[in-house]
Every structure is written in structure tokens, then in C-alpha cells.
Amino acid sequence: MVAISSTARELSSGSSSFAVPGKLAVLACPPALCPHLEFGASGVLSSPVSLTWTAQPGMPGFLFAGLEWRASPGTAGRVAGALRRLGHVTFETVEGPSPGCDAERYSYTPDLGLHRAAIAANGDVVVGEAALRALLERGEARETLARGLHRLLGTAWDDVLEPLRRGAHGAPVTWLRRTG
């Protein structure tokens, strides 16, 4: 996810004593849903969110916006859960690691739904041992195993999102320094 800061706001710290960085890239949003998306993000972040929207060249008629924050662990998952309810929005949200937790990325497209992946320090998707063992224990054909691995890696989501990620380079990002 590309993030270039255009604005910054300081927000008061909530009850959490540990904050992790998070990013939201709204890769494609119909203009009519932009206020609803901001409202949904505001509810999760306990802070007003007003994004800077730009045209998404990879999907004419749709808009792009970015947001970065520092908040309690689990915020990216809560943001993803709230925004997926909007339906016709394509987005990614990423959260940095916290004590005892890996970094994670949530990717959403209206056609594929929500995909969650643990992320290594270098940005690679991390597939857990239990998920790999479950695939192996099914004892299915090589093609089925390959499809299962692609699903765990989020390949279908990356195929859809990559052209939109490229179209969003250089777009403004709103920064939230602290949330409740």
C-alpha cells in the first residue's frame, strides 16, 4: 500500500497504552458511498475522519483515499469489518505487529469478499502450520492443493487489487496520529 502524507492531525490517546500503526487504502469507492465510508471509519477509530478523495484511474467513476493511524491492536480488523458492510467498496487495511501478534492485512473486493493474512516483516504473506496441515490432510489432488494454497495466500485478491494499487500511487493520505 502506498502512503504519502498530505495532512496530519493529532488525536488524544484513548485507554490503550500500546498503539500500533495502521493503514487503510480505499482503492475503489463509488462517490455516493464516500460519506458512509468516512462515517464507518470514524466509528471504529473514535475520531472524525475526513478523507481526501481522488479519481481512481484503474476504475473510472470510482475514487481512492488513504488513511494512516496509530491505535490499539485489532483496529485494522474492526475497520475491515465495518467497511465490508458497505458492499461496493474495494479496500485494504494493514496493521503493524504488536506484542504476541503478527502484522496483518485485510483485503476486500465486492466479488471475492474479505481475505485476512498474517504479514511478515518483509511484506510476505505468512501461512500458518495449522492451515498447511489442514490442506495436506485432505489428501486431495495436486490441483486442489494448489488452489488451496492460492486461497491462503490471497492470490485472487492480489490479482484484482494490484492494478488499483498502481493507479493510486501519489494519491493523498490522511494521517491520524492517535485514536481512542
C-alpha positions as a Markdown table, in Angstrom:
| # | Residue | x | y | z |
|---|---|---|---|---|
| 1 | Met | 0.0 | 0.0 | 0.0 |
| 2 | Val | 1.5 | 3.4 | -1.0 |
| 3 | Ala | 1.1 | 6.1 | 1.6 |
| 4 | Ile | 2.1 | 9.8 | 1.0 |
| 5 | Ser | 1.0 | 12.2 | 3.7 |
| 6 | Ser | -0.9 | 15.2 | 2.8 |
| 7 | Thr | -2.4 | 16.2 | 6.1 |
| 8 | Ala | -1.7 | 15.4 | 9.8 |
| 9 | Arg | -3.9 | 15.6 | 12.9 |
| 10 | Glu | -3.0 | 14.9 | 16.5 |
| 11 | Leu | -5.7 | 13.0 | 18.3 |
| 12 | Ser | -5.8 | 12.3 | 22.0 |
| 13 | Ser | -4.8 | 8.9 | 23.2 |
| 14 | Gly | -7.5 | 6.5 | 24.4 |
| 15 | Ser | -7.3 | 4.0 | 27.2 |
| 16 | Ser | -4.9 | 1.7 | 25.3 |
| 17 | Ser | -1.3 | 2.1 | 26.5 |
| 18 | Phe | 0.0 | 0.4 | 23.4 |
| 19 | Ala | -0.6 | 1.7 | 19.9 |
| 20 | Val | 0.3 | 0.1 | 16.6 |
| 21 | Pro | 0.4 | 1.7 | 13.1 |
| 22 | Gly | -2.4 | 1.0 | 10.7 |
| 23 | Lys | -3.2 | 1.9 | 7.1 |
| 24 | Leu | -6.3 | 1.9 | 5.1 |
| 25 | Ala | -6.3 | 2.2 | 1.3 |
| 26 | Val | -9.7 | 2.6 | -0.1 |
| 27 | Leu | -8.8 | 1.5 | -3.6 |
| 28 | Ala | -12.2 | 2.0 | -5.3 |
| 29 | Cys | -15.3 | 3.7 | -3.8 |
| 30 | Pro | -18.4 | 5.0 | -5.6 |
| 31 | Pro | -18.7 | 8.7 | -4.8 |
| 32 | Ala | -22.1 | 8.2 | -3.1 |
| 33 | Leu | -20.6 | 5.8 | -0.5 |
| 34 | Cys | -17.7 | 8.1 | 0.4 |
| 35 | Pro | -19.5 | 9.8 | 3.3 |
| 36 | His | -20.7 | 6.4 | 4.6 |
| 37 | Leu | -17.2 | 5.1 | 4.5 |
| 38 | Glu | -15.9 | 8.0 | 6.4 |
| 39 | Phe | -18.7 | 7.6 | 9.0 |
| 40 | Gly | -17.9 | 3.9 | 9.4 |
| 41 | Ala | -14.2 | 4.6 | 9.8 |
| 42 | Ser | -14.9 | 7.4 | 12.3 |
| 43 | Gly | -17.0 | 5.0 | 14.4 |
| 44 | Val | -14.2 | 2.4 | 14.6 |
| 45 | Leu | -11.4 | 4.9 | 15.2 |
| 46 | Ser | -13.5 | 7.0 | 17.7 |
| 47 | Ser | -12.4 | 10.1 | 15.8 |
| 48 | Pro | -13.8 | 12.2 | 13.0 |
| 49 | Val | -12.4 | 11.0 | 9.6 |
| 50 | Ser | -12.5 | 13.3 | 6.6 |
| 51 | Leu | -10.6 | 11.8 | 3.7 |
| 52 | Thr | -9.1 | 13.4 | 0.6 |
| 53 | Trp | -10.6 | 11.6 | -2.3 |
| 54 | Thr | -9.0 | 11.4 | -5.8 |
| 55 | Ala | -10.1 | 9.7 | -9.0 |
| 56 | Gln | -9.1 | 6.0 | -9.3 |
| 57 | Pro | -7.7 | 5.7 | -12.9 |
| 58 | Gly | -7.9 | 1.9 | -12.7 |
| 59 | Met | -11.6 | 2.1 | -12.3 |
| 60 | Pro | -13.2 | 5.2 | -13.9 |
| 61 | Gly | -16.1 | 6.7 | -11.9 |
| 62 | Phe | -14.6 | 5.5 | -8.6 |
| 63 | Leu | -12.5 | 7.3 | -6.0 |
| 64 | Phe | -9.4 | 6.5 | -4.0 |
| 65 | Ala | -8.4 | 7.7 | -0.5 |
| 66 | Gly | -5.9 | 6.7 | 2.1 |
| 67 | Leu | -5.7 | 6.9 | 5.9 |
| 68 | Glu | -3.0 | 6.1 | 8.4 |
| 69 | Trp | -3.4 | 5.9 | 12.2 |
| 70 | Arg | -1.9 | 4.7 | 15.4 |
| 71 | Ala | -4.4 | 2.8 | 17.6 |
| 72 | Ser | -4.9 | -0.3 | 19.7 |
| 73 | Pro | -4.2 | -3.7 | 18.3 |
| 74 | Gly | -7.1 | -5.1 | 16.3 |
| 75 | Thr | -8.2 | -1.8 | 14.8 |
| 76 | Ala | -7.5 | -2.9 | 11.2 |
| 77 | Gly | -9.8 | -5.9 | 11.6 |
| 78 | Arg | -12.5 | -3.7 | 13.1 |
| 79 | Val | -12.1 | -1.2 | 10.2 |
| 80 | Ala | -12.3 | -4.0 | 7.7 |
| 81 | Gly | -15.4 | -5.5 | 9.4 |
| 82 | Ala | -17.2 | -2.1 | 9.3 |
| 83 | Leu | -16.3 | -1.2 | 5.7 |
| 84 | Arg | -17.1 | -4.5 | 4.2 |
| 85 | Arg | -20.7 | -3.9 | 5.2 |
| 86 | Leu | -20.8 | -1.1 | 2.6 |
| 87 | Gly | -20.6 | -3.7 | -0.2 |
| 88 | His | -19.4 | -1.9 | -3.3 |
| 89 | Val | -16.1 | -0.7 | -1.9 |
| 90 | Thr | -12.7 | -2.2 | -2.6 |
| 91 | Phe | -10.1 | -1.7 | 0.1 |
| 92 | Glu | -7.1 | -3.0 | 2.0 |
| 93 | Thr | -6.3 | -2.3 | 5.6 |
| 94 | Val | -3.0 | -3.3 | 7.2 |
| 95 | Glu | -1.9 | -3.3 | 10.9 |
| 96 | Gly | 1.7 | -3.4 | 12.2 |
| 97 | Pro | 2.7 | -6.1 | 14.6 |
| 98 | Ser | 2.1 | -5.9 | 18.4 |
| 99 | Pro | 3.4 | -8.0 | 21.3 |
| 100 | Gly | 2.3 | -11.6 | 20.6 |
| 101 | Cys | 0.6 | -10.7 | 17.3 |
| 102 | Asp | 1.9 | -10.7 | 13.7 |
| 103 | Ala | 1.2 | -7.8 | 11.3 |
| 104 | Glu | -1.9 | -8.5 | 9.3 |
| 105 | Arg | -3.6 | -7.4 | 6.1 |
| 106 | Tyr | -7.3 | -7.4 | 5.2 |
| 107 | Ser | -8.2 | -7.2 | 1.6 |
| 108 | Tyr | -11.8 | -6.8 | 0.4 |
| 109 | Thr | -13.5 | -6.8 | -3.0 |
| 110 | Pro | -17.2 | -6.9 | -3.6 |
| 111 | Asp | -16.9 | -10.1 | -5.7 |
| 112 | Leu | -14.4 | -12.0 | -3.5 |
| 113 | Gly | -15.3 | -10.8 | -0.1 |
| 114 | Leu | -12.8 | -10.4 | 2.8 |
| 115 | His | -9.4 | -12.1 | 3.0 |
| 116 | Arg | -7.2 | -11.9 | 6.1 |
| 117 | Ala | -3.5 | -12.7 | 6.0 |
| 118 | Ala | -0.7 | -12.5 | 8.5 |
| 119 | Ile | 2.2 | -10.5 | 7.2 |
| 120 | Ala | 6.0 | -11.0 | 7.8 |
| 121 | Ala | 8.3 | -8.0 | 8.3 |
| 122 | Asn | 9.3 | -8.1 | 4.6 |
| 123 | Gly | 5.7 | -7.9 | 3.5 |
| 124 | Asp | 5.3 | -11.6 | 2.6 |
| 125 | Val | 2.0 | -13.4 | 3.5 |
| 126 | Val | 2.6 | -15.9 | 6.3 |
| 127 | Val | 0.6 | -19.1 | 6.1 |
| 128 | Gly | 0.4 | -20.9 | 9.4 |
| 129 | Glu | 1.3 | -24.5 | 10.1 |
| 130 | Ala | -2.3 | -25.5 | 11.0 |
| 131 | Ala | -3.7 | -24.2 | 7.7 |
| 132 | Leu | -1.0 | -26.0 | 5.7 |
| 133 | Arg | -1.6 | -29.3 | 7.7 |
| 134 | Ala | -5.3 | -29.0 | 7.0 |
| 135 | Leu | -4.7 | -28.8 | 3.3 |
| 136 | Leu | -2.3 | -31.7 | 3.4 |
| 137 | Glu | -4.6 | -33.9 | 5.5 |
| 138 | Arg | -7.4 | -33.6 | 2.9 |
| 139 | Gly | -5.2 | -35.7 | 0.7 |
| 140 | Glu | -6.6 | -34.1 | -2.4 |
| 141 | Ala | -5.1 | -33.9 | -5.9 |
| 142 | Arg | -2.2 | -31.6 | -6.7 |
| 143 | Glu | -4.5 | -29.1 | -8.5 |
| 144 | Thr | -6.8 | -28.9 | -5.4 |
| 145 | Leu | -3.8 | -28.4 | -3.2 |
| 146 | Ala | -2.5 | -25.6 | -5.5 |
| 147 | Arg | -6.0 | -23.9 | -5.4 |
| 148 | Gly | -6.0 | -24.1 | -1.6 |
| 149 | Leu | -2.5 | -22.5 | -1.3 |
| 150 | His | -3.6 | -19.7 | -3.7 |
| 151 | Arg | -6.6 | -19.1 | -1.5 |
| 152 | Leu | -4.5 | -19.0 | 1.7 |
| 153 | Leu | -2.1 | -16.6 | 0.0 |
| 154 | Gly | -4.9 | -14.3 | -1.3 |
| 155 | Thr | -3.8 | -14.6 | -4.9 |
| 156 | Ala | -7.2 | -13.8 | -6.3 |
| 157 | Trp | -7.4 | -10.7 | -4.2 |
| 158 | Asp | -3.9 | -9.5 | -5.2 |
| 159 | Asp | -4.9 | -10.1 | -8.9 |
| 160 | Val | -7.9 | -7.8 | -8.6 |
| 161 | Leu | -6.2 | -5.2 | -6.3 |
| 162 | Glu | -2.8 | -4.8 | -8.0 |
| 163 | Pro | -4.0 | -2.6 | -10.9 |
| 164 | Leu | -5.9 | -0.4 | -8.4 |
| 165 | Arg | -2.8 | -0.2 | -6.2 |
| 166 | Arg | -0.7 | 1.1 | -9.1 |
| 167 | Gly | -3.4 | 3.6 | -10.0 |
| 168 | Ala | -3.3 | 5.1 | -6.5 |
| 169 | His | 0.4 | 6.0 | -6.4 |
| 170 | Gly | 0.9 | 9.5 | -5.3 |
| 171 | Ala | -2.6 | 10.0 | -4.0 |
| 172 | Pro | -3.0 | 11.9 | -0.8 |
| 173 | Val | -3.3 | 10.1 | 2.5 |
| 174 | Thr | -4.9 | 11.4 | 5.7 |
| 175 | Trp | -2.8 | 10.8 | 8.9 |
| 176 | Leu | -4.4 | 10.2 | 12.3 |
| 177 | Arg | -1.7 | 10.2 | 14.9 |
| 178 | Arg | -3.8 | 8.7 | 17.8 |
| 179 | Thr | -7.2 | 7.3 | 18.1 |
| 180 | Gly | -9.4 | 6.4 | 21.1 |
